[in-house]
């Protein structure tokens, strides 16, 4: 049987009374670009930290490149590359010097080490900046250097934690190109986390939506969107004499809408046909003295998928920042 690049079963991580990762299970195929999509504090980074062996799970098991992360951590580390969310290169050293030190850590030396450095610099399009201190690099250049560094020892699996966070749109697009090349030219399996919908949709073969430590949906972007079916109709209400729930339930009883989610003063309906549903919505609104401020529709997106499974939009991260802060406090207390 061909081993999976990553295999996870019942993985859980607790920090005191806080459950950061809650019994998740999934597989990643060899040569696949697999994405964890979710807000800050959802459990994405904690999962990566367990898979790259820098954090132990509370329960469950995980295998990377065929090896158990608890029983064979050294063998796992030999076969993976990691680009963390925060920059970890030495900004006072040059690009060449950073790669040289990394190569030594992985046992490269002599002519082989020099060849790997040159190949890595060329891949990242940093050859002419090889002798420039990293503190003079742009954010995109630093990210490309970190990806190049992680690839020097030819890992089987590359972990990318929020690879384009904080970068401008043009630089993000460049990083996407490098990630595609890694899979297409090198056959590297890539496990990446992101909270950008477009990044997950354009890069990933499959996506797992994670929220509050649980995987709530998994599949290709197209599969996840097609599972919703029909159109998504957004109805924003500015004035009413009844509850939004009453208004929504009345529309559901007419049979055109299949389901709905409430977002503040906006209702998001899953409908078979937006063109048929819109006149109905206005008719029901008129009969119930509800004023519609705005109505629009769209084909399902990953954002709609996230909303469908979690009941909120991904950009609404206030609670997740609080959760992340609580987790960091819990980690510090347990050190």
PELINKA-V825727 format. One record per helix or strand of 3 or more residues. SS is the DSSP state (A for helix, B for strand). FROM is the first residue (numbers start at 1). LEN is the number of residues. If there is no record, write none. Layout:
ss->[SS/SS]
from->[FROM/FROM]
len->[LEN/LEN]
This chain:
ss->[B/B/B/A/B/A/B/A/A/A/A/A/B/A/B/A/B/B/A/B/A/B/B/A/B/A/A]
from->[6/18/33/44/59/73/80/95/110/127/134/139/157/169/189/197/206/214/221/231/244/257/266/274/291/302/318]
len->[10/11/5/8/6/6/4/11/14/3/3/13/5/18/6/7/6/6/8/9/10/7/6/14/9/9/17]
